[in-house]
Amino acid sequence: MSLQLQSEKLGHVSCNEENNCGICLNPLNNRKFGLKKIIHKCNKDVGEWKHEFHIKCINDWIHMCINTGEGTYPKCPTCGNFDIPIDKIPEKLKSQAQDIRDSNLPKVHAPAPIIVQEQELEELEFRIARRRLFDILLRHVSDQFLPFLGVIICVNGQPVVKDMTTNLRINIRQKMGDLKNAILGNNVAISKKIGLLNPVKFRLKYWTDSSYPTFRAEDIHYCIPPYTKRFAQMESNYDLNSEETLLSDVYLDYQYKLSKIYNNAPELINSVETPYAYQHLKNIYIEKNLMWNGPTGPDDPGHYDHAFSNPQNCDIDEDYAAYSYDLKSTIDSISWLTFNLVAEDM
């Protein structure tokens, strides 16, 4: 089966043309952003270039590579095909890095599209998921709240509201406990939504004395919106109820499972109960052509805007949407969770 992988933007940056950190994009010569470190460079006649970063930025990148999932040996963030020399790795991480190198774990960079056997396909599916995670982590160097995770909040099994990490002010470096607290802290909004959807069953006292119930998370699992049910093929490898589970691991695990289902028969998840599950999965997984931008001159043939655009996404703030004309568009594929809540005193 042919597996189409996204191409990566690789290449060398000339030291004469670029003087910003390759990770955070802030100036390298401004000391307020910290000291800088050169990872590798070339002074040959073919062109002088160097890949350099703020020390904190590259150390964070190295730490993320080594400690995400099973860990991978860190490569230069700019070109993606150069192993960072062991002497450039922080002392406390050198032992782990050497162990990874010695164990010959699969590399992170995505290969060209090829026809592969089942075992190779599984490895490629994992590489796609890991590449997507790394892309997000790279953009989350600062404390940003980019959309990467969506949640369908249910109360007693009934869908109440959809939300995203952008609105919940959660970033990918946080844990499930942080996400859970953010959701449970919205008990007033959730309660009001329940009252609007089903006022007969919503206790009168919540309208008369302005008190609202508190909730607890009874069950958390992966989902494919608009379906909130649990799919057997998408059982998490992590304890989603654990406060310490990393959101980066959750994102990686979900995307890996999407990849595996996408490359198998649709009937694996389509059923009488979920007849369009595979189509909704593709809306999550596949990057789409959006608006066509026509030619601007003889050297510009025109191009499409590319993004993930899922009709099931809740509207995203313009500052975080991939394109302002499509508030359901995201730069990254969104991983989805169902949070089934139970009111403590309803």
C-alpha positions in Angstrom: 0.0 0.0 0.0 1.4 3.4 -0.9 1.8 5.8 2.0 2.0 9.5 1.1 4.1 11.3 3.6 4.3 15.0 4.0 7.5 16.5 2.6 9.8 18.3 5.1 11.2 21.7 4.5 14.9 21.1 4.9 17.9 23.1 3.8 20.9 25.2 5.0 20.6 28.7 6.1 23.3 31.1 5.1 25.0 32.8 7.9 25.0 36.0 5.8 21.3 35.9 5.2 19.9 34.8 8.5 20.8 35.9 12.0 17.9 34.5 14.0 17.6 31.4 16.1 16.4 28.5 14.0 13.9 27.5 16.8 12.4 30.5 18.4 13.3 32.9 15.5 14.4 35.6 17.9 17.7 37.4 17.2 20.8 35.5 18.1 22.8 38.6 18.8 20.4 40.0 21.4 21.7 38.9 24.7 18.4 39.1 26.4 17.5 35.9 24.6 20.6 34.1 26.0 23.8 32.8 24.6 24.0 31.0 21.2 25.5 27.7 20.1 26.6 26.5 16.6 25.5 22.9 15.9 27.3 22.6 12.6 28.6 24.8 9.8 30.4 24.7 6.4 33.0 27.2 5.2 33.6 25.5 1.8 33.6 27.3 -1.5 30.1 26.0 -2.3 28.7 28.4 0.2 29.2 29.4 3.8 26.5 28.5 6.2 25.9 27.6 9.8 23.0 26.3 11.9 23.0 28.0 15.3 20.5 28.4 18.1 20.1 29.9 21.5 21.6 27.5 24.0 18.3 27.2 25.9 16.3 26.6 22.7 18.6 23.8 21.4 18.9 22.2 24.9 15.1 22.1 25.1 14.9 20.6 21.7 17.5 17.9 22.6 15.6 17.2 25.8 12.4 16.8 23.9 13.8 14.4 21.3 15.4 12.2 24.0 12.4 12.1 26.4 9.4 12.0 24.1 7.9 8.6 23.7 10.6 6.0 23.3 13.1 8.7 22.6 15.1 9.4 19.5 18.6 10.7 18.9 18.4 14.5 18.4 19.0 16.0 14.9 19.7 19.5 13.8 16.2 21.2 13.8 17.0 23.2 10.7 18.1 20.5 8.3 16.7 17.4 10.0 19.3 15.0 8.7 22.4 15.8 10.8 22.9 14.1 14.1 23.8 16.6 16.8 27.4 15.8 17.9 27.5 14.2 21.3 29.8 17.0 22.6 27.0 19.5 21.8 24.5 17.7 24.0 24.1 18.8 27.7 26.1 16.7 30.1 23.1 15.3 31.9 21.6 14.0 28.7 24.7 12.6 27.1 24.3 9.1 28.6 20.7 8.8 27.4 21.6 10.1 23.9 24.5 7.6 23.6 22.1 4.8 24.7 19.6 5.8 22.0 22.3 6.0 19.3 23.6 2.5 20.3 20.2 1.0 20.2 19.7 2.0 16.6 16.1 3.2 17.1 14.2 4.3 14.0 15.1 7.7 12.8 12.7 10.6 13.0 12.9 12.1 9.5 10.1 11.0 7.1 11.3 9.0 4.1 10.0 9.5 0.5 6.8 7.8 -0.4 7.3 4.1 -1.0 5.4 0.8 -1.1 6.2 -1.0 2.1 5.6 -4.3 3.9 3.4 -4.5 7.0 6.2 -4.1 9.6 7.8 -1.2 7.6 4.4 0.4 7.2 3.9 0.3 11.0 7.2 2.0 11.5 6.4 4.7 9.0 3.0 5.3 10.6 4.8 5.9 13.9 7.3 8.3 12.2 4.4 10.3 10.8 2.9 10.7 14.2 6.2 11.6 15.8 7.0 14.1 13.1 3.7 15.8 13.7 4.4 15.9 17.4 7.9 17.4 16.9 6.5 20.1 14.6 4.1 21.2 17.4 6.7 21.0 20.1 9.0 23.1 17.9 6.4 25.9 17.7 5.6 25.6 21.4 9.1 26.7 22.5 7.4 29.7 24.2 4.2 29.4 26.3 1.7 29.5 23.5 -1.7 27.8 23.4 -1.8 26.5 19.8 -4.7 24.1 18.9 -3.5 20.5 19.0 -6.1 18.8 21.1 -9.9 18.9 21.0 -12.3 17.6 23.7 -16.0 16.7 23.6 -17.4 17.2 27.0 -20.3 14.9 27.9 -22.4 14.8 31.1 -23.9 11.5 32.0 -23.0 10.3 28.5 -24.7 13.1 26.6 -22.6 15.5 24.5 -22.7 19.1 26.0 -20.0 21.1 24.4 -16.8 20.9 22.2 -13.7 22.8 23.1 -10.0 23.1 22.2 -6.8 23.5 24.1 -6.5 27.1 22.7 -9.7 28.1 24.6 -8.7 26.1 27.7 -5.2 27.8 27.8 -3.4 24.5 27.7 -0.2 23.8 25.8 1.4 20.5 24.7 4.1 20.6 27.4 1.5 20.1 30.1 -0.2 17.0 31.6 -3.6 15.4 31.7 -4.1 16.8 35.2 -3.8 20.3 33.9 -6.3 19.6 31.1 -8.7 18.0 33.6 -8.5 20.9 35.9 -9.1 23.4 33.1 -12.3 21.5 32.0 -13.6 20.9 35.5 -13.0 24.6 36.3 -15.5 25.5 33.6 -18.4 24.0 35.7 -20.5 27.2 35.4 -20.4 27.3 31.6 -21.0 23.5 31.4 -23.9 23.8 33.8 -25.5 26.6 31.8 -25.1 24.6 28.7 -26.9 21.7 30.3 -29.7 24.0 31.4 -30.2 25.3 27.9 -30.2 21.8 26.4 -32.4 20.2 29.0 -33.9 22.6 31.5 -36.5 20.1 32.8 -33.9 17.8 34.2 -31.6 20.6 35.4 -32.4 21.4 39.1 -34.3 24.5 39.6 -32.0 25.6 42.5 -29.2 26.2 40.0 -31.3 29.0 38.4 -32.7 30.4 41.6 -29.7 30.7 43.9 -27.0 31.0 41.2 -25.1 27.9 42.5 -23.8 25.3 40.1 -22.8 21.7 40.5 -19.2 20.6 40.5 -18.2 17.7 38.2 -15.8 14.8 38.2 -14.3 13.0 35.2 -15.8 9.5 35.2 -14.2 8.4 31.9 -11.8 9.8 29.3 -11.1 8.1 26.0 -10.1 8.8 22.4 -12.9 9.7 19.9 -13.6 10.7 16.3 -16.0 13.6 16.4 -18.9 13.9 16.2 -19.0 10.4 17.6 -18.2 10.3 21.3 -18.1 6.5 21.6 -15.0 4.4 22.4 -13.5 2.7 19.4 -11.8 -0.6 20.0 -9.0 0.3 17.5 -8.3 3.5 19.4 -7.7 2.3 22.9 -5.1 4.5 24.5 -1.7 3.1 25.4 -1.6 5.6 28.3 -3.7 6.0 31.4 -5.8 9.0 30.4 -7.2 9.3 34.0 -3.7 9.7 35.4 -2.9 13.3 36.3 0.8 12.7 35.3 0.2 11.5 31.7 1.9 13.9 29.3 -0.3 15.5 26.7 2.6 15.1 24.2 2.4 11.3 24.7 -1.4 11.5 24.3 -1.1 13.4 21.0 1.5 11.1 19.7 -0.5 7.9 20.6 -3.7 9.3 19.0 -2.0 10.3 15.8 -0.3 6.9 15.5 -3.6 5.1 15.9 -5.2 7.4 13.2 -2.4 6.5 10.9 -2.9 2.8 11.4 -6.7 3.0 10.8 -6.3 5.3 7.8 -4.1 2.7 6.1 -6.5 -0.1 6.6 -10.1 -0.8 5.5 -12.8 1.7 6.5 -15.1 -1.0 7.7 -12.8 -1.5 10.7 -14.5 1.6 12.3 -17.6 2.1 10.2 -20.7 0.5 11.7 -24.5 1.0 12.0 -23.8 3.2 15.0 -20.9 5.2 13.4 -21.6 4.9 9.6 -19.3 7.8 8.6 -16.5 7.3 11.1 -13.8 6.7 8.4 -14.8 9.9 6.6 -14.6 11.9 9.8 -11.2 10.3 10.6 -9.9 11.5 7.2 -11.1 15.0 8.0 -8.8 14.8 11.1 -5.9 13.1 9.4 -5.5 14.6 5.9 -4.2 18.0 5.1 -6.4 19.7 2.5 -6.2 22.1 -0.3 -8.1 25.2 0.7 -8.2 28.5 -1.2 -6.5 28.8 -4.6 -4.1 31.7 -4.9 -3.7 32.6 -8.6 -0.5 33.5 -10.4 1.0 36.9 -9.6 3.5 36.9 -12.5 5.4 34.8 -15.1 7.5 33.1 -12.4 4.5 32.3 -10.1 2.2 29.5 -11.3 -0.1 29.9 -8.3 -0.7 27.7 -5.3 -3.3 26.3 -2.8 -3.3 27.2 0.8 -2.8 23.9 2.8 -4.1 23.2 6.2 -6.1 20.7 8.3 -9.7 21.8 8.1 -12.3 19.7 9.9 -16.0 20.7 9.9 -16.2 19.2 13.4 -13.7 21.6 14.9 -15.1 24.4 17.0 -14.3 27.8 15.7 -10.8 28.9 16.5 -9.6 32.4 17.3 -8.2 34.2 14.2 -4.8 34.4 15.9 -4.6 30.6 16.1 -6.4 29.4 12.9 -4.2 28.4 10.0 -6.1 31.0 7.8 -8.4 33.7 9.0 -11.0 32.9 6.2 -11.4 29.4 7.7 -11.8 29.5 11.5 -11.9 25.6 11.5 -8.5 25.4 9.9 -5.4 24.4 11.9 -1.7 24.0 11.0 -1.6 20.7 12.8 -3.9 17.6 12.9 -6.0 17.7 16.0 -6.2 14.7 18.4 -9.6 14.3 20.1 -10.8 13.1 23.6 -14.2 12.4 25.0 -14.5 13.6 28.6 -17.5 12.0 30.3 -18.4 14.0 33.4 -20.7 13.3 36.3 -22.2 16.0 38.4 -21.3 15.6 42.1 -24.6 16.9 43.4 -27.2 16.6 40.6 
